[in-house]
Amino acid sequence: MTAKADKLIEFQSDISTIDLPKKFTFPFYYQPHGLAEIAAKELQTYIIQYDFGHDFGVEKKTDESIGKMFGILVVQDRVGKLGYLAAFSGKVGDRNDHEYFVPPVFDMLTKDSYFLKEERIITKLNSELHELLELPKYKDLLIEKNNTLEDQKIQEDTVRRKLIEGKQLRKARRKSKKEELSDDEFLEFNKELAQESIESKLELKQLMRHQRYIRDEIDEKLLPFENKIKAIKKERIERSVSLQDRLFDSYQFLNILGETKSLIPIFQHTALKKPPSGAGECAAPKLLQYAFQHNLKPIAMAEFWWGTPPNTAIRTHGNFYPACQGKCEPILGHMLKGIQLDENPLLINHGQNKTIQIVYEDEFILVINKPHDLLSVPGKEIEDSVYTRIKKKYTSITGPLIVHRLDMATSGLMVIARNEIAYKLLQRQFLNRTISKTYTALLEGEIKKQKGRIELPLRLDIMDRPRQCVCFEHGKKARTDWRVDYIKEGRTRITFKPITGRTHQLRVHAAHEKGLDAPIVGDDLYGKLDSRLHLHATSITFTHPKSKELVTFDTHVPF
């Protein structure tokens, strides 16, 4: 018997005029359905009123502020009545069981659960290990061993230096005596030198033997401590691995067909091979799991960020976001089996009816104005691109052709090499950063300063490709100069001059709170969807590969 769906929430708003979607939301790229938007708005009203015991940092950010991803799932019960479910990712206020929200797929925080019991044992092992490592006698022995090794190194270096000097001296003596002594005398003299050499090497061997004896004495004193440390570490690793595997097996995900899979088989054929930390704790799997458990039909889904953004990824308070690729894509691939989904917009060629404008051409180069939504080079699913079109139109072109790229959503100037020589000369300029480019963008919000420079290092967000994130530890240097052109109706038109050319550099530097904190209008990755991404490559200056003259090309801004 299906348990009562006590987490099903009734709509407070009038939804009678809104048609149901024909297919379920494609979770990795979507525009929220009207029902999902209403449900999200109602949930946000509840979040404002409810005391989670959690600092989201909505009104004022502090060191304790942590934003969270919330999700809603519009569902239909067995008699066709609509409602919605609510969930959050991970924990809120150190709890995962708030009354308004669906429970986790597996509750590891249940009182006296094996997870908490094992966690307590592992915590105890950590304490024991810490106590051992901090024992004065153990630390004194480590210091003694370290000092001994340093002293022995000095002693060994001294003896080895003496060996080298002795060898050089014997060589000089041998050379000087060769002319003075008879053959027999010289032979006898060589025997004496050989004996000196043997005695010198023996001195080194005796020293090293004595040093080893001293080290062994210290190691013998350290051995009881090291054995205990090794045993604790081994037990800790074994328990951690066992606990992790048991946890992975405890996360059992349903789908509409009644099939169940745990995390390990779900992830075994992915690039990661193993489930990443936090897999299954996102809002989307929780919502679908509850729906399937209670015989509720999924109608539409949406997730939104609430609160202060994380330090690395870009999240804007109240904005909708797709499910993450790294953790959720494999899980939802199983959970959504048997459900008809909206078409993946990324598989649709939105640039197929758009025209490439030729700005300039000669025997060495082409300068084109790329329309937005057209790929620079062929993708995995879409062949149509600047490369394929130019290759087809200019059959005489040789060489790699594409010197640099623009994001599919970005429009503007691109330089095309018509032969190998031009390609190499242009590529060298890009590598040496002697090519100057400017971009025009329209930003959400009003930028108070008139100009500035943004320096935020970037790297790929491996859990949410193709998004990039700010990372001061592992990111590559990324630098952008900017100036405000004008502000109108709450939006800022701005000119960007990138000094470096990282993936999504301008989009991240615009959207990140430590950048301009104002996403580009229409940025589907770091902001909100619009008619298009309002980013255009406006001008480019470079040295012509043939004439060696500095040339500049400009184009109008289409927004």
VEXMI-682447 format. One line per field, with one value per residue (C-alpha): residue number from 1; residue in three letters; x, y, z. Coordinates in nm, 2 decimals, decimal comma. Last residue first. Layout:
<nodes>
num: [NUM:...]
residuo: [ALA:...]
c1: [X:...]
c2: [Y:...]
c3: [Z:...]
</nodes>
This chain:
<nodes>
num: [559:558:557:556:555:554:553:552:551:550:549:548:547:546:545:544:543:542:541:540:539:538:537:536:535:534:533:532:531:530:529:528:527:526:525:524:523:522:521:520:519:518:517:516:515:514:513:512:511:510:509:508:507:506:505:504:503:502:501:500:499:498:497:496:495:494:493:492:491:490:489:488:487:486:485:484:483:482:481:480:479:478:477:476:475:474:473:472:471:470:469:468:467:466:465:464:463:462:461:460:459:458:457:456:455:454:453:452:451:450:449:448:447:446:445:444:443:442:441:440:439:438:437:436:435:434:433:432:431:430:429:428:427:426:425:424:423:422:421:420:419:418:417:416:415:414:413:412:411:410:409:408:407:406:405:404:403:402:401:400:399:398:397:396:395:394:393:392:391:390:389:388:387:386:385:384:383:382:381:380:379:378:377:376:375:374:373:372:371:370:369:368:367:366:365:364:363:362:361:360:359:358:357:356:355:354:353:352:351:350:349:348:347:346:345:344:343:342:341:340:339:338:337:336:335:334:333:332:331:330:329:328:327:326:325:324:323:322:321:320:319:318:317:316:315:314:313:312:311:310:309:308:307:306:305:304:303:302:301:300:299:298:297:296:295:294:293:292:291:290:289:288:287:286:285:284:283:282:281:280:279:278:277:276:275:274:273:272:271:270:269:268:267:266:265:264:263:262:261:260:259:258:257:256:255:254:253:252:251:250:249:248:247:246:245:244:243:242:241:240:239:238:237:236:235:234:233:232:231:230:229:228:227:226:225:224:223:222:221:220:219:218:217:216:215:214:213:212:211:210:209:208:207:206:205:204:203:202:201:200:199:198:197:196:195:194:193:192:191:190:189:188:187:186:185:184:183:182:181:180:179:178:177:176:175:174:173:172:171:170:169:168:167:166:165:164:163:162:161:160:159:158:157:156:155:154:153:152:151:150:149:148:147:146:145:144:143:142:141:140:139:138:137:136:135:134:133:132:131:130:129:128:127:126:125:124:123:122:121:120:119:118:117:116:115:114:113:112:111:110:109:108:107:106:105:104:103:102:101:100:99:98:97:96:95:94:93:92:91:90:89:88:87:86:85:84:83:82:81:80:79:78:77:76:75:74:73:72:71:70:69:68:67:66:65:64:63:62:61:60:59:58:57:56:55:54:53:52:51:50:49:48:47:46:45:44:43:42:41:40:39:38:37:36:35:34:33:32:31:30:29:28:27:26:25:24:23:22:21:20:19:18:17:16:15:14:13:12:11:10:9:8:7:6:5:4:3:2:1]
residuo: [PHE:PRO:VAL:HIS:THR:ASP:PHE:THR:VAL:LEU:GLU:LYS:SER:LYS:PRO:HIS:THR:PHE:THR:ILE:SER:THR:ALA:HIS:LEU:HIS:LEU:ARG:SER:ASP:LEU:LYS:GLY:TYR:LEU:ASP:ASP:GLY:VAL:ILE:PRO:ALA:ASP:LEU:GLY:LYS:GLU:HIS:ALA:ALA:HIS:VAL:ARG:LEU:GLN:HIS:THR:ARG:GLY:THR:ILE:PRO:LYS:PHE:THR:ILE:ARG:THR:ARG:GLY:GLU:LYS:ILE:TYR:ASP:VAL:ARG:TRP:ASP:THR:ARG:ALA:LYS:LYS:GLY:HIS:GLU:PHE:CYS:VAL:CYS:GLN:ARG:PRO:ARG:ASP:MET:ILE:ASP:LEU:ARG:LEU:PRO:LEU:GLU:ILE:ARG:GLY:LYS:GLN:LYS:LYS:ILE:GLU:GLY:GLU:LEU:LEU:ALA:THR:TYR:THR:LYS:SER:ILE:THR:ARG:ASN:LEU:PHE:GLN:ARG:GLN:LEU:LEU:LYS:TYR:ALA:ILE:GLU:ASN:ARG:ALA:ILE:VAL:MET:LEU:GLY:SER:THR:ALA:MET:ASP:LEU:ARG:HIS:VAL:ILE:LEU:PRO:GLY:THR:ILE:SER:THR:TYR:LYS:LYS:LYS:ILE:ARG:THR:TYR:VAL:SER:ASP:GLU:ILE:GLU:LYS:GLY:PRO:VAL:SER:LEU:LEU:ASP:HIS:PRO:LYS:ASN:ILE:VAL:LEU:ILE:PHE:GLU:ASP:GLU:TYR:VAL:ILE:GLN:ILE:THR:LYS:ASN:GLN:GLY:HIS:ASN:ILE:LEU:LEU:PRO:ASN:GLU:ASP:LEU:GLN:ILE:GLY:LYS:LEU:MET:HIS:GLY:LEU:ILE:PRO:GLU:CYS:LYS:GLY:GLN:CYS:ALA:PRO:TYR:PHE:ASN:GLY:HIS:THR:ARG:ILE:ALA:THR:ASN:PRO:PRO:THR:GLY:TRP:TRP:PHE:GLU:ALA:MET:ALA:ILE:PRO:LYS:LEU:ASN:HIS:GLN:PHE:ALA:TYR:GLN:LEU:LEU:LYS:PRO:ALA:ALA:CYS:GLU:GLY:ALA:GLY:SER:PRO:PRO:LYS:LYS:LEU:ALA:THR:HIS:GLN:PHE:ILE:PRO:ILE:LEU:SER:LYS:THR:GLU:GLY:LEU:ILE:ASN:LEU:PHE:GLN:TYR:SER:ASP:PHE:LEU:ARG:ASP:GLN:LEU:SER:VAL:SER:ARG:GLU:ILE:ARG:GLU:LYS:LYS:ILE:ALA:LYS:ILE:LYS:ASN:GLU:PHE:PRO:LEU:LEU:LYS:GLU:ASP:ILE:GLU:ASP:ARG:ILE:TYR:ARG:GLN:HIS:ARG:MET:LEU:GLN:LYS:LEU:GLU:LEU:LYS:SER:GLU:ILE:SER:GLU:GLN:ALA:LEU:GLU:LYS:ASN:PHE:GLU:LEU:PHE:GLU:ASP:ASP:SER:LEU:GLU:GLU:LYS:LYS:SER:LYS:ARG:ARG:ALA:LYS:ARG:LEU:GLN:LYS:GLY:GLU:ILE:LEU:LYS:ARG:ARG:VAL:THR:ASP:GLU:GLN:ILE:LYS:GLN:ASP:GLU:LEU:THR:ASN:ASN:LYS:GLU:ILE:LEU:LEU:ASP:LYS:TYR:LYS:PRO:LEU:GLU:LEU:LEU:GLU:HIS:LEU:GLU:SER:ASN:LEU:LYS:THR:ILE:ILE:ARG:GLU:GLU:LYS:LEU:PHE:TYR:SER:ASP:LYS:THR:LEU:MET:ASP:PHE:VAL:PRO:PRO:VAL:PHE:TYR:GLU:HIS:ASP:ASN:ARG:ASP:GLY:VAL:LYS:GLY:SER:PHE:ALA:ALA:LEU:TYR:GLY:LEU:LYS:GLY:VAL:ARG:ASP:GLN:VAL:VAL:LEU:ILE:GLY:PHE:MET:LYS:GLY:ILE:SER:GLU:ASP:THR:LYS:LYS:GLU:VAL:GLY:PHE:ASP:HIS:GLY:PHE:ASP:TYR:GLN:ILE:ILE:TYR:THR:GLN:LEU:GLU:LYS:ALA:ALA:ILE:GLU:ALA:LEU:GLY:HIS:PRO:GLN:TYR:TYR:PHE:PRO:PHE:THR:PHE:LYS:LYS:PRO:LEU:ASP:ILE:THR:SER:ILE:ASP:SER:GLN:PHE:GLU:ILE:LEU:LYS:ASP:ALA:LYS:ALA:THR:MET]
c1: [2,15:2,32:2,64:2,80:3,13:3,49:3,81:4,16:4,49:4,85:5,07:5,28:5,15:5,11:5,02:4,82:4,92:4,62:4,33:3,98:3,65:3,29:3,28:2,92:2,76:2,39:2,32:1,99:1,61:1,65:1,76:1,88:2,23:2,55:2,48:2,18:2,34:2,05:2,16:2,52:2,54:2,59:2,81:3,09:3,37:3,38:3,01:3,06:2,84:3,05:3,38:3,21:3,06:3,37:3,60:3,36:3,67:3,99:4,13:4,36:4,37:4,00:3,87:3,51:3,29:2,97:2,60:2,44:2,08:1,83:1,64:1,95:2,31:2,59:2,92:3,08:3,44:3,61:3,95:3,96:4,22:4,22:4,49:4,43:4,25:4,40:4,41:4,23:3,94:3,65:3,42:3,36:3,04:3,07:3,04:2,89:3,09:3,42:3,37:3,64:3,89:3,92:4,14:3,97:4,14:3,88:4,00:3,82:3,59:3,30:3,20:2,84:2,74:2,36:2,19:2,16:2,45:2,45:2,78:3,02:3,35:3,69:3,99:4,36:4,60:4,95:4,86:5,17:4,96:4,71:4,99:5,15:4,82:4,80:5,14:5,08:4,74:4,85:5,13:4,90:4,64:4,31:4,32:3,99:3,95:3,63:3,42:3,08:2,82:2,83:2,59:2,81:3,11:3,36:3,67:4,03:4,26:4,00:4,14:4,36:4,54:4,42:4,14:4,06:3,71:3,59:3,22:3,22:3,51:3,36:3,03:3,20:3,42:3,16:2,94:2,68:2,79:2,57:2,58:2,94:3,01:3,15:3,36:3,26:2,90:2,62:2,38:2,48:2,58:2,95:3,08:3,36:3,72:3,88:4,26:4,55:4,42:4,19:3,87:3,68:3,35:3,20:2,86:2,77:2,39:2,15:1,90:2,09:2,20:1,95:2,08:1,88:2,08:2,15:1,77:1,73:1,38:1,12:1,11:0,88:0,92:1,02:1,37:1,36:1,51:1,80:1,92:1,84:2,11:2,37:2,30:2,27:2,62:2,84:2,59:2,41:2,04:1,94:1,93:1,65:1,74:1,62:1,96:2,22:2,46:2,80:3,04:3,35:3,28:2,92:2,64:2,44:2,08:1,83:1,92:1,63:1,53:1,25:1,03:0,72:0,45:0,58:0,30:0,25:0,24:0,38:0,72:0,76:0,69:0,92:1,20:1,14:1,17:1,48:1,65:1,59:1,69:2,05:2,16:2,19:2,56:2,71:3,07:3,12:2,99:3,26:3,35:3,40:3,39:3,05:2,99:3,01:2,81:2,46:2,59:2,75:2,47:2,19:1,93:1,56:1,31:0,94:0,89:0,84:1,19:1,33:1,67:1,83:2,09:2,18:2,43:2,63:2,61:2,74:3,03:3,11:3,10:3,33:3,57:3,57:3,60:3,90:4,06:4,02:4,14:4,45:4,52:4,48:4,72:4,98:4,97:5,00:5,29:5,46:5,44:5,58:5,85:5,98:6,22:6,35:6,37:6,60:6,84:6,82:6,93:7,23:7,33:7,29:7,53:7,79:7,77:7,78:8,10:8,27:8,19:8,33:8,65:8,69:8,67:8,96:9,16:9,11:9,23:9,54:9,62:9,60:9,84:10,08:10,06:10,12:10,44:10,56:10,50:10,67:10,98:10,99:10,95:11,21:11,09:11,11:10,91:10,61:10,63:10,46:10,17:10,11:10,12:9,86:9,63:9,68:9,57:9,26:9,16:9,22:9,01:8,73:8,75:8,76:8,44:8,29:8,39:8,24:7,92:7,88:7,92:7,68:7,42:7,47:7,39:7,08:6,96:7,03:6,83:6,54:6,56:6,59:6,29:6,09:6,19:6,08:5,74:5,69:5,79:5,57:5,26:5,09:5,08:4,94:4,66:4,57:4,55:4,33:4,10:4,08:4,00:3,72:3,58:3,59:3,40:3,15:3,10:3,04:2,76:2,62:2,62:2,48:2,18:2,15:1,92:1,86:2,12:2,20:1,85:1,84:1,65:1,63:1,28:1,04:1,00:0,75:0,85:1,22:1,41:1,76:1,90:2,23:2,04:1,97:2,12:2,20:2,00:1,65:1,31:0,95:0,66:0,38:0,01:-0,23:-0,53:-0,56:-0,73:-0,41:-0,21:-0,06:0,28:0,47:0,82:0,99:1,36:1,58:1,95:2,12:2,31:2,55:2,61:2,83:3,10:2,82:2,61:2,32:1,97:1,97:2,27:2,11:2,18:2,01:1,79:1,53:1,27:0,99:0,85:1,10:1,11:0,72:0,72:0,99:0,78:0,49:0,71:0,86:0,51:0,41:0,72:0,67:0,31:0,43:0,69:1,05:1,28:1,50:1,85:1,97:1,63:1,44:1,11:0,83:0,63:0,30:0,31:-0,02:-0,23:-0,26:-0,61:-0,70:-0,38:-0,53:-0,27:-0,25:-0,14:-0,17:0,15:0,22:0,45:0,18:0,18:0,00:0,19:0,13:0,00]
c2: [4,51:4,43:4,61:4,74:4,60:4,70:4,58:4,71:4,65:4,68:4,63:4,32:4,32:3,94:3,81:4,13:4,25:4,25:4,46:4,33:4,51:4,45:4,09:4,09:3,98:4,01:3,64:3,60:3,64:3,60:3,33:3,43:3,45:3,24:2,96:3,09:3,44:3,64:3,97:3,95:3,88:4,17:4,11:4,32:4,08:3,96:3,88:3,68:3,77:4,00:3,82:3,49:3,59:3,77:3,47:3,20:3,00:3,20:3,45:3,69:4,07:4,09:4,43:4,47:4,76:4,80:4,87:4,87:4,78:4,94:5,12:5,27:5,30:5,40:5,30:5,17:5,06:4,73:4,56:4,18:3,95:3,57:3,37:3,00:2,85:2,60:2,78:3,11:2,93:3,12:2,87:2,77:2,61:2,34:2,12:2,11:1,88:1,95:2,33:2,43:2,68:3,05:3,31:3,64:3,97:4,23:4,58:4,90:5,16:5,39:5,27:5,24:4,95:4,93:4,60:4,31:4,37:4,45:4,35:4,50:4,32:4,45:4,26:4,34:4,08:4,10:3,83:3,63:3,32:3,52:3,67:3,34:3,20:3,48:3,40:3,02:3,05:3,29:3,05:2,75:2,90:3,09:3,19:3,31:3,61:3,63:3,94:3,93:3,71:3,51:3,22:2,97:3,09:3,27:3,09:3,16:3,06:2,85:2,77:2,47:2,47:2,51:2,72:2,65:2,52:2,86:2,82:2,46:2,52:2,85:2,68:2,38:2,60:2,86:2,58:2,32:1,98:1,97:1,67:1,65:2,01:2,14:2,46:2,82:2,72:2,95:3,07:3,44:3,54:3,55:3,87:3,75:3,86:3,64:3,60:3,53:3,58:3,87:3,90:4,15:4,18:3,86:3,82:3,47:3,41:3,27:3,00:2,71:2,90:2,75:2,40:2,20:1,95:2,21:2,27:1,91:1,82:1,82:1,49:1,18:0,97:0,60:0,66:0,98:0,82:0,65:0,95:1,15:0,97:1,00:1,37:1,46:1,45:1,58:1,76:1,98:2,03:2,35:2,68:2,93:3,27:3,38:3,48:3,46:3,16:3,18:2,91:2,98:3,15:3,02:3,28:3,43:3,33:3,11:2,94:2,80:2,46:2,38:2,08:2,00:1,73:1,43:1,18:1,09:0,73:0,79:0,63:0,77:1,13:1,09:0,97:1,25:1,52:1,38:1,33:1,69:1,86:1,73:1,48:1,19:1,24:1,44:1,32:1,19:0,84:0,62:0,57:0,95:0,92:0,74:0,37:0,28:0,58:0,43:0,09:0,24:0,49:0,23:0,13:0,06:0,00:0,07:0,19:0,55:0,55:0,46:0,54:0,34:0,53:0,26:0,10:0,42:0,44:0,09:0,17:0,48:0,31:0,03:0,28:0,48:0,17:0,04:0,38:0,43:0,08:0,14:0,48:0,33:0,04:0,27:0,51:0,22:0,07:0,41:0,46:0,12:0,17:0,51:0,37:0,12:0,39:0,59:0,29:0,22:0,57:0,54:0,21:0,35:0,64:0,39:0,19:0,52:0,63:0,29:0,30:0,65:0,56:0,25:0,48:0,68:0,37:0,22:0,55:0,56:0,20:0,30:0,59:0,35:0,10:0,39:0,48:0,12:0,13:0,47:0,32:0,03:0,26:0,51:0,82:1,19:1,21:1,01:1,18:1,50:1,33:1,08:1,37:1,56:1,25:1,18:1,54:1,51:1,18:1,33:1,63:1,40:1,18:1,48:1,61:1,27:1,29:1,64:1,55:1,24:1,45:1,72:1,45:1,28:1,61:1,66:1,30:1,33:1,65:1,49:1,17:1,38:1,59:1,28:1,13:1,45:1,44:1,08:1,16:1,47:1,28:1,50:1,24:0,98:1,22:1,31:0,94:0,87:1,16:1,05:0,70:0,84:1,03:0,71:0,53:0,82:0,81:0,44:0,49:0,79:0,59:0,28:0,48:0,55:0,85:0,90:1,13:0,90:0,96:0,80:0,95:1,26:1,36:1,58:1,94:2,13:1,95:2,01:1,67:1,73:1,91:2,10:2,43:2,33:2,00:1,88:2,02:2,15:2,00:2,10:1,90:2,03:2,00:1,91:1,69:1,42:1,15:0,95:1,26:1,51:1,66:1,99:1,94:2,22:2,27:2,46:2,53:2,68:2,99:2,98:3,27:3,21:3,46:3,72:3,83:4,07:4,05:3,71:3,57:3,22:3,20:2,88:2,81:2,71:2,97:2,98:3,31:3,38:3,02:3,01:3,31:3,13:2,82:3,02:3,17:2,83:2,69:2,97:2,94:2,56:2,61:2,86:2,62:2,70:2,77:2,47:2,32:2,02:1,92:1,86:1,93:1,68:1,67:1,82:2,09:2,14:2,44:2,73:2,89:2,70:2,78:3,01:3,05:2,87:2,55:2,25:2,09:1,72:1,63:1,41:1,17:0,89:0,56:0,35:0,00]
c3: [-2,93:-3,26:-3,18:-3,50:-3,63:-3,61:-3,77:-3,69:-3,88:-3,78:-4,08:-4,14:-4,50:-4,52:-4,17:-4,09:-3,74:-3,51:-3,38:-3,31:-3,25:-3,13:-3,01:-2,89:-2,56:-2,50:-2,48:-2,66:-2,62:-2,25:-2,01:-1,66:-1,51:-1,50:-1,75:-1,95:-1,99:-2,14:-2,00:-1,88:-1,51:-1,27:-0,96:-1,14:-1,03:-0,67:-0,68:-1,00:-1,29:-1,51:-1,45:-1,51:-1,85:-1,95:-1,88:-2,02:-2,13:-2,06:-2,30:-2,11:-2,13:-2,20:-2,30:-2,20:-2,30:-2,09:-2,14:-1,79:-1,72:-1,48:-1,75:-1,91:-1,80:-2,04:-2,18:-1,86:-1,88:-1,85:-1,82:-1,78:-1,63:-1,59:-1,42:-1,43:-1,13:-0,89:-0,55:-0,62:-0,78:-0,96:-1,14:-1,49:-1,62:-1,89:-1,68:-1,33:-1,11:-1,28:-1,24:-1,49:-1,37:-1,34:-1,17:-1,08:-1,18:-1,28:-1,39:-1,36:-1,52:-1,45:-1,10:-1,00:-1,23:-1,26:-1,30:-1,55:-1,79:-2,16:-2,33:-2,58:-2,65:-2,73:-2,87:-2,89:-3,05:-2,89:-2,64:-2,72:-2,78:-2,98:-3,19:-3,25:-3,37:-3,62:-3,77:-3,76:-3,93:-4,20:-4,30:-4,29:-4,52:-4,52:-4,16:-4,02:-3,78:-3,58:-3,51:-3,33:-3,17:-2,84:-2,78:-2,95:-2,75:-2,98:-3,11:-3,22:-3,51:-3,70:-4,05:-3,96:-4,30:-4,66:-4,80:-5,17:-5,10:-4,96:-4,92:-4,78:-4,55:-4,44:-4,35:-4,17:-3,96:-3,87:-3,75:-3,85:-3,72:-3,41:-3,17:-3,06:-3,17:-3,49:-3,46:-3,40:-3,31:-3,42:-3,14:-3,20:-3,55:-3,64:-3,81:-4,03:-4,10:-4,36:-4,40:-4,64:-5,00:-4,90:-4,71:-4,50:-4,31:-4,44:-4,26:-4,14:-4,18:-3,93:-4,03:-3,87:-3,56:-3,32:-3,39:-3,13:-2,92:-2,65:-2,62:-2,48:-2,59:-2,31:-2,14:-2,17:-1,86:-1,88:-1,74:-1,53:-1,22:-1,41:-1,60:-1,29:-1,10:-1,37:-1,43:-1,06:-0,92:-1,21:-1,43:-1,17:-1,20:-1,38:-1,21:-1,13:-0,98:-0,63:-0,50:-0,77:-0,78:-0,95:-0,83:-0,62:-0,29:-0,27:-0,33:-0,05:-0,01:-0,20:-0,53:-0,74:-0,87:-1,11:-1,19:-1,39:-1,41:-1,20:-1,13:-0,77:-0,66:-0,31:-0,35:-0,70:-0,59:-0,29:-0,50:-0,76:-0,50:-0,33:-0,66:-0,76:-0,43:-0,42:-0,15:-0,40:-0,45:-0,16:-0,22:-0,57:-0,67:-0,82:-1,19:-1,23:-1,61:-1,58:-1,62:-1,25:-1,14:-1,13:-1,03:-0,72:-0,63:-0,58:-0,84:-0,82:-1,10:-1,04:-1,39:-1,26:-1,12:-0,78:-0,63:-0,35:-0,14:0,11:-0,12:-0,14:0,24:0,28:0,04:0,24:0,57:0,45:0,30:0,62:0,85:0,65:0,64:1,01:1,09:0,88:1,04:1,39:1,31:1,16:1,46:1,70:1,50:1,48:1,86:1,94:1,67:1,78:2,04:1,78:1,52:1,76:1,81:1,44:1,36:1,59:1,43:1,08:1,18:1,30:0,97:0,77:0,96:0,92:0,54:0,51:0,70:0,48:0,17:0,31:0,41:0,06:-0,10:0,12:0,03:-0,34:-0,28:-0,12:-0,40:-0,65:-0,47:-0,50:-0,88:-0,89:-0,72:-0,96:-1,26:-1,13:-0,95:-1,03:-1,35:-1,22:-0,88:-0,99:-1,17:-0,88:-0,63:-0,83:-0,86:-0,49:-0,41:-0,63:-0,46:-0,12:-0,20:-0,32:-0,01:0,22:0,06:0,12:0,48:0,53:0,34:0,57:0,88:0,76:0,66:1,00:1,18:0,98:1,03:1,40:1,43:1,26:1,47:1,79:1,68:1,61:1,95:2,13:1,95:2,06:2,42:2,42:2,30:2,03:1,76:2,00:2,12:1,75:1,66:1,96:1,87:1,51:1,62:1,84:1,54:1,34:1,61:1,63:1,26:1,27:1,52:1,33:1,00:1,17:1,27:1,65:1,58:1,21:1,06:0,76:0,62:0,28:-0,01:0,21:0,34:0,15:0,28:0,49:0,82:0,82:0,82:0,68:0,97:1,04:0,99:0,63:0,51:0,16:-0,12:-0,04:-0,11:-0,19:-0,34:-0,54:-0,60:-0,88:-0,85:-1,11:-0,90:-0,86:-0,75:-0,99:-0,93:-0,95:-0,82:-0,63:-0,56:-0,32:-0,35:-0,05:0,05:0,35:0,58:0,88:0,78:0,74:0,45:0,52:0,39:0,22:0,42:0,44:0,81:0,93:1,23:0,98:1,10:0,85:0,72:0,44:0,34:0,31:0,07:-0,13:-0,15:-0,29:-0,55:-0,64:-0,68:-0,91:-1,12:-1,15:-1,26:-1,53:-1,66:-1,57:-1,87:-1,90:-1,93:-1,72:-1,58:-1,91:-1,76:-1,82:-2,14:-2,26:-1,99:-1,81:-1,91:-1,67:-1,64:-1,32:-1,14:-0,88:-0,60:-0,28:-0,45:-0,22:-0,08:-0,08:0,21:0,37:0,08:0,26:0,22:-0,09:0,00]
</nodes>
